[in-house]
Amino acid sequence: MTPHILTRSLDRAATAFVLLVAAVGVLIPLSNLLLPQGSMFQVPTYLVALWGKYVCYAILALSIDLIWGYCGILSLGHGAFFALGGYAMGMYLMRQIGSRGVYGNPILPDFMVFLNWDKLPWYWYGFDKFWVAALMVLLVPGLLAFCFGWLAFRSRVTGVYLSIITQAMTYALLLAFFRNDFGFGGNNGLTDFKDILGFNVQAEGTRAALFLLSCLALIIAFLICRAIVTSKLGKVLIAVRDAESRTRFLGYRVESYKLFVFTLSACMAGVAGALYVPQVGIINPSEFAPGNSIEAVIWVAVGGRGTLVGAALGAVVVNYAKTFFTSGPLAPYWLFMLGALFILVTLLLPKGIVGTVNSWWETRRSAALAADRDSAAREDGVGAPNLAE
């Protein structure tokens, strides 16, 4: 990916989005670390972690918008890739605890000692090294997505059937990770993290750095998505979304395009999960719940499918609303409010927030250009033809 491709893929709105995320990624940590507590502009540490979680959700929303908004693949199981990336990072963080755990075992995590395990499972080997965990964050979700996509797309499974299968996949993983004998902490998951790369995960500086890294990852993910959707590959993906049979008839290997973008999307979701875990402090099987994947699709629908910026915006807006409404007397009704929001957006704003704004702006711009042309024609003495003559 050359700088020329990145420059060509950025329009005014995309550039503004990148600059905004970069500014937020720098100013919020500086405000948290440099300004004294009690200052009007000082951002508390808990808000840094909370907004860092929102940024991770925005990356997940981007990954869904890439496949749904531009390729027509509606995945209701992307939470599985998000959770797998989170578990890969959680395994690294658990290995960093060492003898500081409750049972003081330098090798085995506490839940393994509690279950009387005598040795570390083979699939935990290497997770004491950060580079191995970082590789697994990409490799595990990507490999699962590749295998699943190769079987599904090769069989030409599309539409609602593909959505149901993806939902079944994440539910199967939910049941598997709930079992203690799988070596992932059972229903309690992985928690009580101490260090990441030698830094205390609870320290203000570490949380600020994680927030900055999350914003950087969001920018990189956005640039990758923009480079794809504005290229020839992006045009083929849109053709697959709008007329898959015709695109296949023209000689394109539709399965290969769908498999590539689905695998890339899963890797992005895995990165989002890996950044999410150290900021939240826990990863458990509830992240595999099908409801989480459906909720992520709602973020994209609310923000604007096929806009990228709208997907990130929808993730932040919906999750901020969730935080606000679930901390008061309306908490038991949040799911009803979320469902109502999705219905209202579907009926009143079918293109989402950003999609509707873009449509309104294009309509207004087209009307202004038409008015300018008519004005110029009148000044030149050229009028509309009189059909009565």
C-alpha positions as a LaTeX table, in Angstrom:
\begin{tabular}{lrrr}
\hline
Residue & $x$ (\AA) & $y$ (\AA) & $z$ (\AA) \\
\hline
Met1 & 0.00 & 0.00 & 0.00 \\
Thr2 & 1.81 & 3.10 & $-1.24$ \\
Pro3 & 1.35 & 6.68 & $-0.02$ \\
His4 & $-0.16$ & 7.50 & $-3.43$ \\
Ile5 & $-2.94$ & 4.97 & $-2.87$ \\
Leu6 & $-3.65$ & 6.34 & 0.60 \\
Thr7 & $-3.69$ & 9.94 & $-0.65$ \\
Arg8 & $-5.99$ & 9.07 & $-3.52$ \\
Ser9 & $-8.39$ & 7.20 & $-1.23$ \\
Leu10 & $-8.93$ & 10.13 & 1.16 \\
Asp11 & $-11.63$ & 12.66 & 0.37 \\
Arg12 & $-12.47$ & 15.66 & 2.52 \\
Ala13 & $-14.68$ & 13.74 & 4.96 \\
Ala14 & $-12.18$ & 10.88 & 5.32 \\
Thr15 & $-9.33$ & 13.31 & 5.95 \\
Ala16 & $-11.40$ & 15.12 & 8.57 \\
Phe17 & $-12.17$ & 11.80 & 10.27 \\
Val18 & $-8.49$ & 10.78 & 10.40 \\
Leu19 & $-7.46$ & 14.16 & 11.79 \\
Leu20 & $-10.23$ & 14.06 & 14.39 \\
Val21 & $-9.26$ & 10.59 & 15.62 \\
Ala22 & $-5.58$ & 11.60 & 15.71 \\
Ala23 & $-6.40$ & 14.73 & 17.69 \\
Val24 & $-8.55$ & 12.78 & 20.16 \\
Gly25 & $-5.87$ & 10.11 & 20.48 \\
Val26 & $-3.28$ & 12.71 & 21.49 \\
Leu27 & $-5.30$ & 15.27 & 23.46 \\
Ile28 & $-7.18$ & 12.91 & 25.77 \\
Pro29 & $-4.03$ & 11.13 & 27.09 \\
Leu30 & $-2.24$ & 14.48 & 27.49 \\
Ser31 & $-5.23$ & 15.89 & 29.35 \\
Asn32 & $-5.28$ & 12.86 & 31.63 \\
Leu33 & $-1.54$ & 12.87 & 32.39 \\
Leu34 & $-0.55$ & 16.53 & 32.39 \\
Leu35 & $-3.49$ & 18.44 & 33.85 \\
Pro36 & $-4.08$ & 18.36 & 37.62 \\
Gln37 & $-7.07$ & 16.52 & 39.06 \\
Gly38 & $-10.04$ & 18.80 & 39.52 \\
Ser39 & $-9.17$ & 20.82 & 36.44 \\
Met40 & $-12.05$ & 21.57 & 34.13 \\
Phe41 & $-10.25$ & 20.00 & 31.14 \\
Gln42 & $-8.70$ & 17.03 & 32.96 \\
Val43 & $-10.01$ & 13.67 & 31.69 \\
Pro44 & $-10.30$ & 11.07 & 34.49 \\
Thr45 & $-8.56$ & 7.74 & 34.03 \\
Tyr46 & $-11.82$ & 5.79 & 34.05 \\
Leu47 & $-13.06$ & 7.86 & 31.10 \\
Val48 & $-9.84$ & 7.16 & 29.20 \\
Ala49 & $-10.51$ & 3.43 & 29.57 \\
Leu50 & $-14.20$ & 3.86 & 28.69 \\
Trp51 & $-13.49$ & 5.84 & 25.53 \\
Gly52 & $-10.75$ & 3.38 & 24.65 \\
Lys53 & $-13.42$ & 0.69 & 24.71 \\
Tyr54 & $-15.53$ & 2.79 & 22.35 \\
Val55 & $-12.58$ & 3.10 & 19.95 \\
Cys56 & $-12.17$ & $-0.69$ & 19.93 \\
Tyr57 & $-15.86$ & $-1.04$ & 19.14 \\
Ala58 & $-15.39$ & 1.44 & 16.27 \\
Ile59 & $-12.71$ & $-0.84$ & 14.77 \\
Leu60 & $-15.10$ & $-3.78$ & 15.04 \\
Ala61 & $-17.82$ & $-1.72$ & 13.34 \\
Leu62 & $-15.41$ & $-0.85$ & 10.51 \\
Ser63 & $-14.67$ & $-4.54$ & 9.96 \\
Ile64 & $-18.40$ & $-5.29$ & 9.68 \\
Asp65 & $-19.08$ & $-2.35$ & 7.38 \\
Leu66 & $-16.30$ & $-3.49$ & 5.04 \\
Ile67 & $-18.04$ & $-6.82$ & 4.37 \\
Trp68 & $-21.68$ & $-5.80$ & 4.80 \\
Gly69 & $-21.71$ & $-2.29$ & 3.42 \\
Tyr70 & $-19.46$ & $-2.96$ & 0.42 \\
Cys71 & $-19.72$ & $-6.68$ & $-0.27$ \\
Gly72 & $-23.20$ & $-7.54$ & 0.99 \\
Ile73 & $-22.03$ & $-10.17$ & 3.49 \\
Leu74 & $-24.17$ & $-9.82$ & 6.60 \\
Ser75 & $-22.23$ & $-11.56$ & 9.36 \\
Leu76 & $-24.00$ & $-12.11$ & 12.66 \\
Gly77 & $-20.96$ & $-13.78$ & 14.17 \\
His78 & $-18.22$ & $-11.18$ & 14.02 \\
Gly79 & $-18.21$ & $-11.02$ & 17.79 \\
Ala80 & $-16.48$ & $-14.43$ & 17.64 \\
Phe81 & $-13.44$ & $-12.99$ & 15.85 \\
Phe82 & $-13.42$ & $-10.06$ & 18.29 \\
Ala83 & $-13.46$ & $-12.48$ & 21.24 \\
Leu84 & $-10.76$ & $-14.74$ & 19.78 \\
Gly85 & $-8.42$ & $-11.79$ & 19.42 \\
Gly86 & $-9.26$ & $-10.84$ & 22.99 \\
Tyr87 & $-8.52$ & $-14.34$ & 24.28 \\
Ala88 & $-5.16$ & $-14.38$ & 22.48 \\
Met89 & $-4.19$ & $-11.16$ & 24.26 \\
Gly90 & $-5.70$ & $-12.42$ & 27.53 \\
Met91 & $-3.54$ & $-15.55$ & 27.41 \\
Tyr92 & $-0.43$ & $-13.38$ & 27.09 \\
Leu93 & $-1.55$ & $-11.20$ & 30.00 \\
Met94 & $-2.22$ & $-14.28$ & 32.14 \\
Arg95 & 1.27 & $-15.62$ & 31.48 \\
Gln96 & 2.70 & $-12.29$ & 32.64 \\
Ile97 & 1.18 & $-12.72$ & 36.11 \\
Gly98 & 3.68 & $-15.45$ & 37.03 \\
Ser99 & 4.06 & $-16.09$ & 40.74 \\
Arg100 & 1.98 & $-13.02$ & 41.67 \\
Gly101 & $-1.24$ & $-15.00$ & 41.33 \\
Val102 & $-3.35$ & $-16.19$ & 44.25 \\
Tyr103 & $-1.68$ & $-19.62$ & 44.28 \\
Gly104 & 1.82 & $-18.35$ & 43.46 \\
Asn105 & 2.43 & $-20.78$ & 40.60 \\
Pro106 & 4.99 & $-19.24$ & 38.22 \\
Ile107 & 3.74 & $-21.22$ & 35.19 \\
Leu108 & 0.08 & $-22.16$ & 35.61 \\
Pro109 & $-2.67$ & $-19.53$ & 35.80 \\
Asp110 & $-4.75$ & $-19.59$ & 38.97 \\
Phe111 & $-7.77$ & $-21.31$ & 37.42 \\
Met112 & $-5.58$ & $-24.21$ & 36.26 \\
Val113 & $-4.12$ & $-24.61$ & 39.75 \\
Phe114 & $-7.63$ & $-24.55$ & 41.21 \\
Leu115 & $-8.68$ & $-27.33$ & 38.81 \\
Asn116 & $-5.59$ & $-29.40$ & 39.80 \\
Trp117 & $-3.95$ & $-29.25$ & 36.39 \\
Asp118 & $-0.35$ & $-30.41$ & 36.58 \\
Lys119 & 1.00 & $-28.87$ & 33.38 \\
Leu120 & 0.30 & $-26.10$ & 30.91 \\
Pro121 & $-1.75$ & $-27.12$ & 27.81 \\
Trp122 & 0.26 & $-27.19$ & 24.60 \\
Tyr123 & $-1.79$ & $-24.39$ & 23.02 \\
Trp124 & $-0.65$ & $-22.03$ & 25.80 \\
Tyr125 & 3.02 & $-22.47$ & 24.83 \\
Gly126 & 4.69 & $-19.32$ & 23.57 \\
Phe127 & 2.11 & $-16.93$ & 25.00 \\
Asp128 & 4.66 & $-15.65$ & 27.47 \\
Lys129 & 6.13 & $-13.77$ & 24.49 \\
Phe130 & 4.29 & $-10.72$ & 23.18 \\
Trp131 & 5.16 & $-11.32$ & 19.52 \\
Val132 & 3.57 & $-14.78$ & 19.66 \\
Ala133 & 0.39 & $-13.33$ & 21.15 \\
Ala134 & 0.35 & $-10.53$ & 18.55 \\
Leu135 & 0.71 & $-13.10$ & 15.78 \\
Met136 & $-2.12$ & $-15.21$ & 17.21 \\
Val137 & $-4.35$ & $-12.13$ & 17.43 \\
Leu138 & $-4.26$ & $-12.04$ & 13.63 \\
Leu139 & $-3.74$ & $-15.70$ & 12.82 \\
Val140 & $-6.49$ & $-17.35$ & 14.89 \\
Pro141 & $-9.44$ & $-15.17$ & 13.76 \\
Gly142 & $-8.04$ & $-15.00$ & 10.24 \\
Leu143 & $-7.62$ & $-18.77$ & 9.96 \\
Leu144 & $-11.11$ & $-19.44$ & 11.31 \\
Ala145 & $-12.60$ & $-16.89$ & 8.90 \\
Phe146 & $-10.64$ & $-18.35$ & 5.99 \\
Cys147 & $-11.78$ & $-21.91$ & 6.68 \\
Phe148 & $-15.37$ & $-20.88$ & 7.34 \\
Gly149 & $-15.48$ & $-18.57$ & 4.31 \\
Trp150 & $-13.87$ & $-21.12$ & 2.00 \\
Leu151 & $-16.55$ & $-23.67$ & 2.85 \\
Ala152 & $-19.47$ & $-21.21$ & 2.82 \\
Phe153 & $-18.60$ & $-19.14$ & $-0.25$ \\
Arg154 & $-17.48$ & $-22.16$ & $-2.25$ \\
Ser155 & $-20.91$ & $-23.66$ & $-1.56$ \\
Arg156 & $-22.47$ & $-20.32$ & $-2.59$ \\
Val157 & $-24.22$ & $-19.82$ & 0.72 \\
Thr158 & $-25.53$ & $-16.26$ & 0.76 \\
Gly159 & $-28.14$ & $-14.02$ & 2.32 \\
Val160 & $-30.00$ & $-14.99$ & 5.45 \\
Tyr161 & $-28.59$ & $-18.53$ & 5.34 \\
Leu162 & $-25.04$ & $-17.23$ & 5.69 \\
Ser163 & $-26.12$ & $-14.94$ & 8.53 \\
Ile164 & $-27.67$ & $-17.86$ & 10.40 \\
Ile165 & $-24.56$ & $-19.99$ & 9.93 \\
Thr166 & $-22.29$ & $-17.25$ & 11.28 \\
Gln167 & $-24.57$ & $-16.90$ & 14.28 \\
Ala168 & $-24.43$ & $-20.65$ & 14.84 \\
Met169 & $-20.63$ & $-20.53$ & 14.66 \\
Thr170 & $-20.30$ & $-17.94$ & 17.40 \\
Tyr171 & $-22.84$ & $-19.76$ & 19.58 \\
Ala172 & $-20.87$ & $-22.99$ & 19.22 \\
Leu173 & $-17.72$ & $-21.16$ & 20.34 \\
Leu174 & $-19.66$ & $-19.70$ & 23.25 \\
Leu175 & $-20.57$ & $-23.19$ & 24.47 \\
Ala176 & $-17.04$ & $-24.47$ & 23.93 \\
Phe177 & $-15.34$ & $-21.67$ & 25.86 \\
Phe178 & $-17.78$ & $-22.07$ & 28.75 \\
Arg179 & $-16.27$ & $-25.48$ & 29.51 \\
Asn180 & $-13.51$ & $-25.45$ & 32.11 \\
Asp181 & $-11.72$ & $-28.41$ & 30.57 \\
Phe182 & $-10.94$ & $-26.36$ & 27.45 \\
Gly183 & $-8.27$ & $-24.42$ & 29.35 \\
Phe184 & $-9.66$ & $-20.91$ & 28.92 \\
Gly185 & $-11.04$ & $-20.22$ & 32.38 \\
Gly186 & $-14.57$ & $-21.47$ & 31.81 \\
Asn187 & $-17.40$ & $-19.04$ & 32.49 \\
Asn188 & $-15.10$ & $-16.80$ & 34.57 \\
Gly189 & $-12.76$ & $-16.27$ & 31.66 \\
Leu190 & $-9.37$ & $-14.59$ & 32.03 \\
Thr191 & $-8.86$ & $-11.68$ & 34.41 \\
Asp192 & $-6.69$ & $-10.24$ & 37.20 \\
Phe193 & $-4.13$ & $-8.98$ & 34.69 \\
Lys194 & $-0.98$ & $-7.33$ & 36.05 \\
Asp195 & 1.42 & $-6.24$ & 33.31 \\
Ile196 & 1.65 & $-5.70$ & 29.59 \\
Leu197 & 5.16 & $-5.44$ & 28.14 \\
Gly198 & 6.40 & $-4.85$ & 31.68 \\
Phe199 & 4.03 & $-1.95$ & 32.40 \\
Asn200 & 1.28 & $-2.04$ & 35.00 \\
Val201 & $-2.05$ & $-2.28$ & 33.16 \\
Gln202 & $-3.75$ & $-0.26$ & 35.91 \\
Ala203 & $-1.32$ & 2.67 & 35.72 \\
Glu204 & $-2.55$ & 5.94 & 34.25 \\
Gly205 & 0.32 & 6.07 & 31.78 \\
Thr206 & $-0.41$ & 2.56 & 30.51 \\
Arg207 & $-4.10$ & 3.31 & 30.04 \\
Ala208 & $-3.25$ & 6.51 & 28.18 \\
Ala209 & $-0.83$ & 4.60 & 25.94 \\
Leu210 & $-3.43$ & 1.91 & 25.24 \\
Phe211 & $-5.95$ & 4.59 & 24.28 \\
Leu212 & $-3.43$ & 6.17 & 21.93 \\
Leu213 & $-2.64$ & 2.79 & 20.38 \\
Ser214 & $-6.37$ & 2.10 & 19.94 \\
Cys215 & $-6.82$ & 5.40 & 18.08 \\
Leu216 & $-3.79$ & 4.60 & 15.93 \\
Ala217 & $-5.24$ & 1.16 & 15.14 \\
Leu218 & $-8.56$ & 2.79 & 14.21 \\
Ile219 & $-6.79$ & 5.16 & 11.82 \\
Ile220 & $-4.83$ & 2.31 & 10.21 \\
Ala221 & $-7.96$ & 0.16 & 9.88 \\
Phe222 & $-9.85$ & 3.08 & 8.35 \\
Leu223 & $-7.06$ & 3.80 & 5.86 \\
Ile224 & $-6.93$ & 0.14 & 4.83 \\
Cys225 & $-10.69$ & 0.06 & 4.32 \\
Arg226 & $-10.63$ & 3.32 & 2.34 \\
Ala227 & $-7.79$ & 2.07 & 0.16 \\
Ile228 & $-9.79$ & $-1.08$ & $-0.61$ \\
Val229 & $-13.20$ & 0.47 & $-1.28$ \\
Thr230 & $-11.80$ & 3.23 & $-3.53$ \\
Ser231 & $-9.71$ & 0.82 & $-5.62$ \\
Lys232 & $-10.65$ & $-1.53$ & $-8.44$ \\
Leu233 & $-11.07$ & $-4.23$ & $-5.81$ \\
Gly234 & $-13.67$ & $-2.06$ & $-4.11$ \\
Lys235 & $-15.60$ & $-1.67$ & $-7.36$ \\
Val236 & $-15.68$ & $-5.44$ & $-7.75$ \\
Leu237 & $-16.89$ & $-5.83$ & $-4.15$ \\
Ile238 & $-19.72$ & $-3.37$ & $-4.80$ \\
Ala239 & $-20.58$ & $-5.28$ & $-7.98$ \\
Val240 & $-20.73$ & $-8.49$ & $-5.95$ \\
Arg241 & $-23.01$ & $-6.78$ & $-3.45$ \\
Asp242 & $-25.40$ & $-5.41$ & $-6.07$ \\
Ala243 & $-25.37$ & $-8.19$ & $-8.68$ \\
Glu244 & $-23.39$ & $-11.26$ & $-7.64$ \\
Ser245 & $-24.62$ & $-13.52$ & $-10.45$ \\
Arg246 & $-23.86$ & $-10.94$ & $-13.12$ \\
Thr247 & $-20.39$ & $-10.34$ & $-11.67$ \\
Arg248 & $-19.70$ & $-14.06$ & $-11.76$ \\
Phe249 & $-20.98$ & $-14.22$ & $-15.35$ \\
Leu250 & $-18.48$ & $-11.52$ & $-16.32$ \\
Gly251 & $-15.65$ & $-13.83$ & $-15.30$ \\
Tyr252 & $-14.78$ & $-12.67$ & $-11.79$ \\
Arg253 & $-14.06$ & $-15.30$ & $-9.16$ \\
Val254 & $-16.61$ & $-13.99$ & $-6.69$ \\
Glu255 & $-15.69$ & $-16.54$ & $-4.03$ \\
Ser256 & $-12.08$ & $-15.36$ & $-3.95$ \\
Tyr257 & $-13.05$ & $-11.71$ & $-3.49$ \\
Lys258 & $-15.51$ & $-12.54$ & $-0.73$ \\
Leu259 & $-13.04$ & $-14.83$ & 1.00 \\
Phe260 & $-10.31$ & $-12.18$ & 0.96 \\
Val261 & $-12.41$ & $-9.39$ & 2.39 \\
Phe262 & $-14.06$ & $-11.69$ & 4.96 \\
Thr263 & $-10.66$ & $-12.88$ & 6.23 \\
Leu264 & $-9.29$ & $-9.34$ & 6.38 \\
Ser265 & $-12.37$ & $-8.22$ & 8.26 \\
Ala266 & $-11.92$ & $-11.00$ & 10.82 \\
Cys267 & $-8.29$ & $-9.98$ & 11.41 \\
Met268 & $-9.42$ & $-6.39$ & 12.03 \\
Ala269 & $-12.00$ & $-7.63$ & 14.53 \\
Gly270 & $-9.29$ & $-9.68$ & 16.26 \\
Val271 & $-7.08$ & $-6.59$ & 16.64 \\
Ala272 & $-10.04$ & $-4.71$ & 18.13 \\
Gly273 & $-10.55$ & $-7.51$ & 20.68 \\
Ala274 & $-6.86$ & $-7.58$ & 21.58 \\
Leu275 & $-6.86$ & $-3.85$ & 22.34 \\
Tyr276 & $-10.15$ & $-4.15$ & 24.21 \\
Val277 & $-9.03$ & $-6.72$ & 26.79 \\
Pro278 & $-6.22$ & $-4.85$ & 28.62 \\
Gln279 & $-8.40$ & $-1.73$ & 28.84 \\
Val280 & $-11.45$ & $-3.56$ & 30.21 \\
Gly281 & $-9.47$ & $-6.01$ & 32.34 \\
Ile282 & $-11.38$ & $-9.20$ & 31.54 \\
Ile283 & $-12.33$ & $-11.52$ & 28.70 \\
Asn284 & $-14.93$ & $-14.26$ & 29.16 \\
Pro285 & $-17.24$ & $-16.39$ & 27.00 \\
Ser286 & $-20.03$ & $-13.79$ & 27.14 \\
Glu287 & $-18.16$ & $-11.94$ & 24.39 \\
Phe288 & $-19.16$ & $-14.79$ & 22.06 \\
Ala289 & $-22.86$ & $-14.21$ & 22.73 \\
Pro290 & $-24.76$ & $-13.86$ & 19.43 \\
Gly291 & $-26.47$ & $-10.77$ & 20.82 \\
Asn292 & $-23.15$ & $-8.92$ & 20.84 \\
Ser293 & $-22.65$ & $-9.57$ & 17.12 \\
Ile294 & $-26.20$ & $-8.45$ & 16.35 \\
Glu295 & $-25.65$ & $-5.30$ & 18.38 \\
Ala296 & $-22.50$ & $-4.55$ & 16.37 \\
Val297 & $-24.53$ & $-4.79$ & 13.16 \\
Ile298 & $-26.96$ & $-2.26$ & 14.65 \\
Trp299 & $-24.05$ & 0.15 & 15.20 \\
Val300 & $-23.28$ & 0.02 & 11.50 \\
Ala301 & $-26.94$ & 0.42 & 10.50 \\
Val302 & $-27.39$ & 3.43 & 12.79 \\
Gly303 & $-24.21$ & 5.17 & 11.65 \\
Gly304 & $-24.63$ & 4.40 & 7.97 \\
Arg305 & $-23.92$ & 1.20 & 6.08 \\
Gly306 & $-21.32$ & 1.56 & 3.34 \\
Thr307 & $-19.82$ & 4.80 & 4.65 \\
Leu308 & $-17.02$ & 3.60 & 7.01 \\
Val309 & $-17.13$ & 6.89 & 8.92 \\
Gly310 & $-20.76$ & 6.19 & 9.78 \\
Ala311 & $-19.90$ & 2.73 & 11.11 \\
Ala312 & $-17.34$ & 4.16 & 13.54 \\
Leu313 & $-19.71$ & 6.97 & 14.50 \\
Gly314 & $-22.57$ & 4.53 & 15.09 \\
Ala315 & $-20.41$ & 2.39 & 17.38 \\
Val316 & $-19.50$ & 5.39 & 19.54 \\
Val317 & $-23.01$ & 6.88 & 19.61 \\
Val318 & $-24.86$ & 3.65 & 20.43 \\
Asn319 & $-22.37$ & 2.58 & 23.09 \\
Tyr320 & $-22.39$ & 6.00 & 24.69 \\
Ala321 & $-26.18$ & 5.76 & 24.84 \\
Lys322 & $-25.85$ & 2.28 & 26.31 \\
Thr323 & $-23.50$ & 3.56 & 29.02 \\
Phe324 & $-25.82$ & 6.46 & 29.79 \\
Phe325 & $-29.11$ & 4.56 & 29.89 \\
Thr326 & $-27.86$ & 1.41 & 31.64 \\
Ser327 & $-26.56$ & 3.38 & 34.62 \\
Gly328 & $-29.97$ & 4.66 & 35.74 \\
Pro329 & $-33.60$ & 3.66 & 36.17 \\
Leu330 & $-33.91$ & 2.89 & 32.46 \\
Ala331 & $-31.35$ & 0.06 & 32.65 \\
Pro332 & $-33.93$ & $-2.82$ & 32.44 \\
Tyr333 & $-35.36$ & $-1.31$ & 29.25 \\
Trp334 & $-32.12$ & $-0.80$ & 27.33 \\
Leu335 & $-32.64$ & $-3.75$ & 24.97 \\
Phe336 & $-36.13$ & $-2.49$ & 24.13 \\
Met337 & $-34.68$ & 0.96 & 23.44 \\
Leu338 & $-31.96$ & $-0.55$ & 21.25 \\
Gly339 & $-34.54$ & $-2.50$ & 19.25 \\
Ala340 & $-36.70$ & 0.60 & 18.89 \\
Leu341 & $-33.67$ & 2.58 & 17.74 \\
Phe342 & $-32.93$ & 0.00 & 15.04 \\
Ile343 & $-36.56$ & 0.01 & 13.85 \\
Leu344 & $-36.74$ & 3.81 & 13.76 \\
Val345 & $-33.48$ & 4.10 & 11.87 \\
Thr346 & $-34.60$ & 1.45 & 9.39 \\
Leu347 & $-37.92$ & 3.23 & 8.75 \\
Leu348 & $-36.89$ & 6.89 & 8.97 \\
Leu349 & $-33.17$ & 6.83 & 8.16 \\
Pro350 & $-32.58$ & 3.72 & 6.03 \\
Lys351 & $-29.16$ & 5.03 & 5.01 \\
Gly352 & $-28.12$ & 5.71 & 8.60 \\
Ile353 & $-26.96$ & 9.01 & 10.05 \\
Val354 & $-23.97$ & 9.63 & 7.79 \\
Gly355 & $-25.64$ & 8.11 & 4.73 \\
Thr356 & $-28.66$ & 10.39 & 5.12 \\
Val357 & $-26.45$ & 13.45 & 5.58 \\
Asn358 & $-24.43$ & 12.51 & 2.49 \\
Ser359 & $-27.60$ & 12.00 & 0.45 \\
Trp360 & $-29.01$ & 15.34 & 1.59 \\
Trp361 & $-25.73$ & 17.09 & 0.80 \\
Glu362 & $-25.51$ & 15.54 & $-2.68$ \\
Thr363 & $-29.11$ & 16.54 & $-3.43$ \\
Arg364 & $-28.48$ & 20.10 & $-2.31$ \\
Arg365 & $-25.23$ & 20.26 & $-4.26$ \\
Ser366 & $-26.88$ & 18.94 & $-7.42$ \\
Ala367 & $-29.67$ & 21.50 & $-7.07$ \\
Ala368 & $-27.12$ & 24.30 & $-6.61$ \\
Leu369 & $-25.16$ & 23.18 & $-9.70$ \\
Ala370 & $-28.37$ & 23.01 & $-11.76$ \\
Ala371 & $-29.31$ & 26.51 & $-10.62$ \\
Asp372 & $-25.85$ & 27.80 & $-11.57$ \\
Arg373 & $-26.14$ & 26.25 & $-15.02$ \\
Asp374 & $-29.56$ & 27.80 & $-15.57$ \\
Ser375 & $-28.28$ & 31.19 & $-14.43$ \\
Ala376 & $-25.27$ & 30.98 & $-16.73$ \\
Ala377 & $-27.50$ & 29.95 & $-19.65$ \\
Arg378 & $-29.80$ & 32.95 & $-19.10$ \\
Glu379 & $-26.84$ & 35.31 & $-18.98$ \\
Asp380 & $-25.60$ & 33.93 & $-22.28$ \\
Gly381 & $-29.07$ & 34.41 & $-23.81$ \\
Val382 & $-29.71$ & 30.71 & $-24.12$ \\
Gly383 & $-33.03$ & 29.65 & $-22.67$ \\
Ala384 & $-34.98$ & 26.48 & $-22.52$ \\
Pro385 & $-36.48$ & 25.47 & $-25.90$ \\
Asn386 & $-40.09$ & 26.57 & $-26.46$ \\
Leu387 & $-41.99$ & 23.47 & $-27.47$ \\
Ala388 & $-44.91$ & 25.55 & $-28.81$ \\
Glu389 & $-42.79$ & 27.10 & $-31.55$ \\
\hline
\end{tabular}
